[in-house]
Amino acid sequence: MRYYLLALFFLITSSINSQNSGEYPLEIPILLSGTFGELRPNHFHAGIDIKTQGTEGFKVYSIGDGYVSRIQITHGGYGKALYIKHDNGQSSVYAHLQKFSPKIEKIVKEIQYSKESYTFRIYPPKDDIRISIKELIGFTGNTGRSAGPHLHYELRDKQDRPINPFKFKNYVIEDSIPPVLLGLYYKDLSEQTNFKKIKTKKINNNLFISDTLYINGLIGFGVNAYDRMNNTWNKMGLTNIKANIDGNKVFSMNLNSFSYDEWRHINTFIDYASYKNKKIRIQKLYIEEYNPLSMYNRSLGNGIINVTESVKRNLYNIKLYDYNQNYTEILIPIKWKKKVNSNYANYSIQNQYLINTDSIYHFNFQNSSVKIGENTFYKNINIQINEKGDLLFIDKDSIPLLKEITIKFNVNRYKDSISEKAYIAKIQEENKSSFISSNLKNNEIIAKISNLGTYKIKIDSITPDIRVVGLIDNQWISKRKKLEIKINDSESGIKRYRGTINDNWILLEYNPSKGILTYDFNDRVNSKDKENKLRIEISDNVGNTKVLNKVFFREIKK
């Protein structure tokens, strides 16, 4: 029995080692929380998200020989991220790191202290920082825009385009679960109606049959679906969708690579209005004229179905695939039905304007103005623009933007002392609002917006809050490894912060989701005096500033 267990141990160890020959960036069992090409707000997911058992600090290794091409630290986005250019021409990206390897961390700290900035981006010269296959490069974390501890890992081709790591590496991840269908939809394209749901019945684990669809004319289908893998409940993206009618192929998409130029065109693949209004992502199984995405087999046509009287009955078939070729099939019987003439009332909508993609528009109101440039929208469209009181209405956030719109508010009605504290806010549900980055120039507040909706001027005259966690004046804290400072601003939000000890700048790592600044005593900014005079200065987005001063004592380390 002892020999059997020992043999089993060596067999498992050998299996694990064989899997980690430079292909995996981690030496833990690989489970995913996100797949390549997965649908995200306004973009496709450019990598895979590897789960880290809900904790931080696992070692991250380079998947190949190469050199560090970029080091980047941001409060949002990828947080602490490392980019490696490999000798085969490909690149790999490791994001949301807790910290870098000692070799890279030393370089990072030197840059941060020389620039007196936590955030930065550098592009080291070729081969300046060489990295070997399986070399330690960092530790997993939760920095940047991250919902929980994990490693975001990307692979890019020689042209720096994201590619599915599964396609180029021998990843073996258990996956026997077919994609999950949440809803089947259709749209009458001849009348430009909204998507309507079709009732479906589940026949077995991967087969659905819908009610017969009685209709005629031009029809576009859509699905609300996601993928799942074994041993995880995370919702992931599909890799391939195919459709045919009466056995003839009419639609095929394959999302294993794309360019960053295509990111925001995700809003031509999904039905944006359904996503914004109902929080569901309907993936269209047809291609509109303004859709430039390269993931389609366009030789099959645009995927639009023409239901005619000459064919009394059709069978439309959809197959949803994940990367491991598990699939879910949907059968939709279609029967021609004479269309009843629709009697739409002719009515005019005030303040509605036709916006052509090849034109520039200026709209001026009493207190505000709007500028719409060329190719701001995906297609020619009618939108409503109006000012009422202190509110500027630019339709509803159910129409996607390809480029930003410039809006301006006049602040002549405010005193100078008040106008300096003004900012533009987007009004949301339940009268909540969010700060929009803006600047004051010639008695106008100017902002670029990436979403339609309602905007107004708000005034922020309240200074931010600061407190050092668990520290009172003149306290001895020799055993502490870190200082934590809690900061908050309930109006326009935190814009900048600065900390010093005995007038020497200190590196404060900012976690925006928790509102905490952290200083690591290992930086040894003060290693000569027992007395430490801490000064923290915080400013919000309109310039309200608050300063906190504390004195604490620490034993001098030799």
N, C-alpha and C positions, 0 to 999 in steps of 0.2 A: 504493500500500500504506500509506504514511504517512497519507494522508487517510482511508483506511478505518479505521485504528486510532484516529485522532483522533475520528472520528465515532462509533465504537463507545464510546470513553471518555465522550463527552458524553451518549450514549444511556443508558449505565449510571448515570452521575452523576444525570441527570434522573430516572431511575426510582427511585433511592435517595431523592432529595429529595422526590419525590412521595409516597413512603411515609411520610415523616417530617414530616407537616404537623400535628403535635400529637397524632396518634393513638398513636404509639409513644413510650414514655418513654426509649428509647435510640436512638442513631444508629449501631447496628451491625446486621449481619444477624440477624434474629430467629429463633432456634431455642429450643424449649421443652424443659424437663426436667420440667415438671409442668403439668397442665391443671386447669381449674375443675371442682370437684366430685369430684376424684380421692379415692380412699379412703385415709385416713390413720388412725393409731391414735387411736381415740375421736372422730374428727371428719372432716367433709368438707373438702377443700381449698378455701379461700375465694377463691383468685385463680389467677393463672398464674405459673409460675416461668420466667424468661427466662435462658438460659445466657449467660455472659459470658466464653466462650473460656478458662475455667479460671483467669482472673486477676481482680484487683480494680482499681478506679479508673476505670471508664468513667463518663462524664458521664450523669447522670439528669436528665430534663427533665419539667416539668409538662405534663400532657396538655390543660390548659385553664386559663382565667382563674378566679381564686378567691382564697381566703385560707387560711393555715395554721390548721387547727382543732385539731390535736394534734401535739405532739412527744413522743416516748417513747423511752427508752433502758433496756433490760433486759439482764441477763446471758444469759437464755434467750429463748424466744419469738421475736419479730421483731427482737431486737437494737436497732439504731438504725433508727427508723421515723418517717416523716413522713406526716401525714394532711392532705389538702387538700379543703376544701369548695368546690365549683365554683359558678359563678353560675347554672348550669342546675339546681341542686338536687342533683346527684349528688356523690359523693365519690370520691377516689382515694387509694390507700395505697401507699407505697414502703418496702419493708422489707429488713433485713439490710445496710443501707448501711455503707460504710466510714467515711464522714464526710458532713457536710452542706455545702451551698454556703457560701462565706465570709460571706454575709449572714446565714444562719441559724446557722452555726457560732459566730459571735461571740455571738449570743444564748444558744446552748447552753452555751458555756464560762462565760459570766457566771452562769448558773443553777447550773451544777455547782460553781463555786468559792464561790458564795454559800451553797449548801446543803451544801458539802463532801461531795458524793456524786456518783459516776459515774452511777448510775441515777436516773431521775426521770420524771415524766409531767406535762405541763402542757397546758392548753387555752387558748390565747391568745384574747382577745376578738375578735369578728367584725371582719374587715377591718383588724385591728391589723398583721398581716403579709401584705400583698397579694402575690399571685403571678400572673404573666402566663403565657399559653400559650407553651410552649417555653422558659420561663425555667429556667436551671440551678438545681436544688434540692439536688443531692447527687452522691455518687459510689458506684458499686456496690461491695459488700463481701461479708463472710462472717460478720457479727456475729450473735449470738443463737444459736438452735437451727438451725444450718445445716450441711448435709453437704458443702458446697463453695461457691465463689464463684458467686453468681447474684443476680438481682433478683426479689423476690417483689412482684408488682404486682396490686392489687385495684381493682375498680370497684364502687361501692355506689349503690343507688337513693336516692330522697329520704327513705325511711324507714330508711336506713342498713343495708339488707339486701344481702348480697353478690349480685352478678349476673355472669354470664359476660361478660367483656370482648368476646369474639368476637361476641356477639349485638348489641352496640351500637356496635361500631367496625368499620371496613372493614379488618380484619386480613387480609393475604394471606400465608399460610404454607403452603409446599408440603406436601401430605399426600395421597398416593394409596394408602396402605397400609390395608387393612381391619383391624379389631380382631383380636387374637390369642386363640384359645380354648385354654386350658390344661386344662380339665376340665369335663365335664357331670355333674350330680348330680341325684338325686331323693331324696325322703323320703316314707315312708309315714306320713301324718299321723294316720291312724286308730289307729296303734300307737305314735306318738311315738318312732319309731326315729331313729337318726342318719342323716345324709346318706350315700348310697351312690353310688359312681361308676359311670357308664354308659360302656361302650366306644364310641368314635366312630372313623369312618374319614373321612379328608380326600379329597374328590372333586376339588376344584380350589382355587384361591387363597382363595375365600371361601365354600365350601360343605362342610358336614360332614353325614354320615348316621350315626346311632347304631345299635347293635344293637336289635332289637325288645325292648321292655320288657314282660314278662309280669307282670301285676299286676291288682289291683282295689281299689276303695275310693277314699279321698281322698288325692291325690298333690300334692306341691309340688316344683317343679323349682328348680334353682340352677345358676349358671355361675361358673367361675373364669376370668376373662378380663381383658384389658387392651388399651389402644390403643397404637399406635406412629405416629410421623410420619417423613417422609423426613429423611435426614441426621442422625438421632440414634437411639441404642439405648435411650433412656430409656423406662420403662414408664409409661404414662399412663392416665387414667381414661376410661370410656365416657361418652357423653352421653345416649344413649337406648337403651332395650331394649323390644322389642315381642314379644308371643307370641300365637299363635292355635291353635285346635284345629279341625281339619276346615274351615279357612277362616273360622272365627268368632273375632273378637278377644276375648281373655280377660285380657290384661295389657298395660299400657303405663306406662312411667316416663320422665320427662324432667327431667334434672338441670341446668337452666340458671340456677336461682336457689333460694335457701333462706334461712331466718332463722337467726340465731345460737342461738335457742332450740332448734333442731333438731339442733345439732351432735352431741351425744352419742347421739342416736337413730340414728346410723349403726349401732349395735349391734343394732338391730331390722331393718336392711336386710341386713347380712351375718350369717353363722352364726358367732357369737362363739367357740363351742367349737372349731370347725375352725381358726379363726385363732390361738387361743392354743395349741392342742395340736399342730397340724400346720403352722402358719405359712402357711395358704392362706386367701384371702378368697373364700368362696362367697357370691355375690350372689343373694339369694332372689328368685324370680319369682312370689311370692305375698305377700299382705299379712296379717299377723296382727292380731288384734283390738287389741292394745296399741300398734300402730305408728301414730304420729301424723304421719308425714312427708307433706309436701304435694306431693311430686314425682310421685305416682301419678294416673292417670286412674281414679278410683274408680267412675265410672259403669259400668265394665266388670265390676265385682265384685271379689273378692279374689284372683283368679288361681289358686285351688285347683281342680284337675281331679278330677272324680268319674268313675272308670272303672267302668262298669256292664256287666252281662251282655247288656243289650238292644242295645248297640252292640259288635259283635264286634271291630272294629278301628278305631283312631283314628290320626290323624297330627297330632302336636304340632309346631309350627313356632316357632323363636326367631330373631329378628333383632337383632344387636348393632350399634349405630351409634356412630361418632364424630361430632364436630361438623360435619365436612365431608361427612357422609352416606355415607362409605365404610361398608360393612356386611359382616358375616359371618353366614351363615345356617346353622341347625342343624335337621335333620329327625329327629324321634324317632317311629318306629312304636310304637304301644301296642296290646297285645292283651290282652283280658280273660282272666284265669285264676282258677279257683276257689282261694280262700285256704284253706290248711291251718291248722287251729286251732293257735295257739301255746300251748305248755304252759310258761308261765313259773312258776318255783318261787316260792312265797310265802315270803318271808323278810323279817325285820325288820332295819332298819339302826339301830344304836344312835346316840344323840345326833343324830337327825335331827328337824328342826322345820319345820312348815309356816309360811311367812312370807306373810301377806296384805298387799297393798300399802296397805290403808287402816288399818293398825294399827301400834302402837309396841311394841317388844319389848326387854326387859332380860334378859340372861343373866349370872348371877354365879357365879364359880368361886373357888377358894381363893386364887389369886394374880392373877386377871384378871377383867375384865368386858367385855361387849359391849352396845352400844345400837344398835338398828336403828330408824330413824324411818319415817314414812309415805313411800310412794312411793320407797323406796330401790332396789327392784328394778323391772324393767320389767313384771313380771307376778307373780302368786302363784306361789310356788315352794317346794320342799323343799330345805333345806340342812343340812349337818352342822356343828355347833359343839361343840368339845370342848377341854378343857385336859388336857395330859399333861406333868407335870414343869414345866419352865420354858417350854414351848411352848404357844401358843394357836392351835388349828386352826379356821379359818373356811372350811370347804369348800375347793374348788380354784379357781384363777383361770381357770375355763372358763365362769363365769357372770358376765355383765356387771352393773355397778352404775350406776344412774342418779344416785344421791346417795351421799355419803360415809357410812361407818359409824364410830362413835366406839368406840375400844377404850381400856382402862385396864389398867395393871399396877401392883400394889402393890410398893413398895420398902422396906417395913418391915424386911425381913430383911437389908438392907444398912446399913452405917454411913453417917452423913451425908456424910462425905467421899467415899464411893464412890457413893452414890445421886445426888450432884450430877454425876457423870460418866456416868450411865446414859442410854441412849436406846433407842427401839424400832426394831427392825430387821425387815425382811421377809426370810425365808429363801427362797433361790432354789435352782436346781439346783446340784449338786456342792457343797452346803453353803456356797455363797456367800451374801452378805447385802447389803442396801442400806439406807441410813439413811432413816427416816421422820420427817418433821418432827413434833416432840412437845414438850411442856412439863411441868415438874415442879410439882405443886400438892398440898399436904396429903398428902405421902407417896405420891402416885400420879403415874405418868407417863401423860399423856393424848395421844392422837393421833387424827387423822381419816384413814381409809384409803379409797382409791378403787378398790382391787382386793381380791378375796378371796385367801386363801392362809394361810401359816403365819407367825406373828410371835413374837418373843421380845425380852427385854431383853438388851442388850449394854453393856459398860463400855468407855469410851474414856479412857485415862489418858495417852495419848501426844500430845505437842505437835506441831504442824505443822512442816514443813520450809520454810526460806527460804534462797535464795541469789541474789545479784546476778550475772547472766550476764556473764562476762568482766571482772570488776572486783575489784581488790585494794585494800586500804587505802592512802590517800595517793597514788592514781594520778591522773595528768593525763589528762583525756579531752575536750579542747577540741573535737576534730573530730566527736565523736559527736552524732547527732541525737536519740537516744533512749536510755533506760535500760530494760533488761528484767530483771524479777525473777521467778524460777521459784519457785512455791509448790506445796505438796502436803500432803494429809492422807489417810492410808490408812484411817482408821476412819470417823468420823462426817462428815467433809468440811468444807470451808471455809465459814464463815458470814459473817465480816466481815474487812475489811482496812483499814488506814489508813497513809498515808505522809506524811512531812514532810521538807522541806529547810530547815535552820536554823529549825526550829519552825514553819514555814509549811506549811499543808496543800498537797499536790500531787495533781493528778488522775491516778489510775492506772486505765487501761483494762484490764479483766479479760477474758481469753479462757479460759473454763472448760475447753474441750476440750483446750487445750494447757497449761493451768495456768500462764499467763504474765501478769504485770502489766507494763504499758508506760507509761512517762512520757515525754512529748514536751518536749524542752528549749525548743521555741518558746513554751511557756507562760511562760517567763522568771520563774519564781517567785523565783529569786535572780539578780539582775542587778547586784548591788553588790559582792559579795565573791568572790574567787577560791576561797576555801575553802567547801566545801559539806558540811554534816553531814546525811547521809541516815539517816532512821529509818523502818523498816517494822515494823508490828505486825500479826500475823495471829492470828485466833481461829477455832477449829473450832466445831462445832455444840453442844458441851457445855461450852464455855468454856475449854478448854486454849488458852493463849496463848504465842506466841513473838515475841521482839523481835530485830531485826537492826539494828546500827548500822554505818555505813560513812562514811569521809571520802574525798572526791575533790576534785580541783581543775579549774577551767575558766577560760579567759581571759574577761575581762569584755567583752561586746559593747557597742559604743557605739551 
